[in-house]
Amino acid sequence: MTKEKQVHKEFICKNCIGERYLKKLVEREGEMEKCRCCENEAPCISLEDLATQVAEAFDRHFDRTSDQPDFDECVMINDYGWKRRGVPVIYAILEALDVDEDVASAVQQILEEKHSDY
């Protein structure tokens, strides 16, 4: 099994998720598994399902910024340069889930695989 596919089969427990809604969801509906973070057996959600939750939340609550400057930004690009507006995806995931960076990175990897055409 490749490393990418292995990540999809890993789990994170309710205790390693800081975001209250997801923590409660995992507590109610999670399955007893070994957590990839704390290695304890507890109610868990798969990273695949966690990534799905993140994608749904991003669709509802975030707007994707343009990867190109608009007209006004093009006019000022020589004087000031250009930087894409918004927050990098990894930081949005970290903040939304309140998890450690390793988990956020794994979720980002899954989302990139699922949405690489977007």
C-alpha positions in Angstrom: 0.0 0.0 0.0 1.4 3.4 -1.0 2.0 6.0 1.7 -0.8 8.2 0.2 -3.4 5.4 0.4 -2.2 4.4 3.9 -3.0 8.0 5.2 -6.6 7.5 4.0 -6.9 4.5 6.4 -5.6 6.3 9.5 -7.8 7.7 12.2 -7.8 10.6 14.6 -9.7 10.5 18.0 -12.0 13.0 19.5 -9.3 14.0 22.0 -7.0 15.2 19.3 -9.5 17.4 17.6 -10.0 20.8 19.2 -12.9 22.0 17.1 -16.0 21.5 19.3 -18.6 20.4 16.6 -16.3 17.7 15.2 -15.2 16.6 18.6 -18.9 16.0 19.6 -19.6 14.3 16.2 -16.7 11.9 16.7 -17.7 11.3 20.3 -21.3 10.4 19.1 -20.6 8.6 15.9 -16.9 7.6 15.9 -15.7 4.1 15.9 -13.2 2.7 18.3 -9.8 2.8 16.6 -6.2 3.6 17.3 -5.5 7.3 16.9 -2.6 8.3 14.7 -1.7 11.2 17.0 -2.0 9.9 20.6 -2.0 6.2 19.7 -4.9 5.6 22.2 -7.9 3.5 21.4 -10.9 5.9 21.4 -13.8 7.0 19.3 -12.2 8.1 16.0 -12.9 9.5 12.6 -10.9 8.4 9.5 -8.7 11.1 8.0 -10.7 10.5 4.7 -13.9 11.4 6.5 -12.3 14.3 8.3 -11.1 15.6 4.9 -14.7 15.3 3.6 -15.9 17.4 6.6 -13.3 20.0 5.9 -14.2 20.2 2.1 -17.9 20.6 3.0 -17.1 23.4 5.5 -14.8 25.1 3.1 -17.5 25.0 0.4 -20.0 26.7 2.8 -17.8 29.2 4.6 -14.8 30.1 2.4 -14.3 31.7 -1.0 -11.4 30.7 -3.2 -9.2 33.7 -4.1 -8.0 34.2 -7.6 -4.5 32.9 -8.5 -4.1 35.9 -10.8 -4.0 39.6 -10.0 -7.0 41.7 -11.0 -6.7 44.8 -13.2 -5.9 47.2 -10.4 -3.3 44.9 -8.9 -1.7 44.5 -12.4 -1.3 48.3 -12.6 0.5 48.3 -9.2 2.5 45.1 -9.6 5.7 46.8 -10.8 5.8 49.1 -7.8 4.5 46.8 -5.1 4.6 43.2 -6.4 1.7 40.9 -6.0 0.7 38.4 -3.4 -2.4 36.2 -3.5 -5.0 37.3 -1.0 -6.3 35.0 1.7 -4.9 32.3 3.9 -2.8 29.3 2.8 -4.9 26.1 2.9 -2.8 24.5 5.6 -3.4 27.4 7.9 -7.1 27.4 7.2 -7.3 23.6 8.0 -5.2 24.1 11.2 -7.5 26.9 12.4 -10.8 25.2 11.3 -10.0 21.8 13.0 -7.7 22.9 15.8 -5.4 19.9 15.2 -1.7 19.4 15.1 0.2 20.3 11.9 0.7 16.6 11.0 -3.0 16.0 10.9 -3.7 19.2 8.9 -1.0 18.2 6.4 -2.5 14.7 6.0 -6.0 16.3 5.5 -4.5 18.7 2.9 -2.9 15.8 1.1 -6.2 14.0 0.8 -8.0 17.1 -0.4 -5.3 17.7 -3.0 -5.7 14.2 -4.3 -9.5 14.5 -4.4 -9.6 18.0 -5.9 -6.4 18.2 -8.0 -8.4 19.1 -11.1 -9.8 22.1 -9.2 
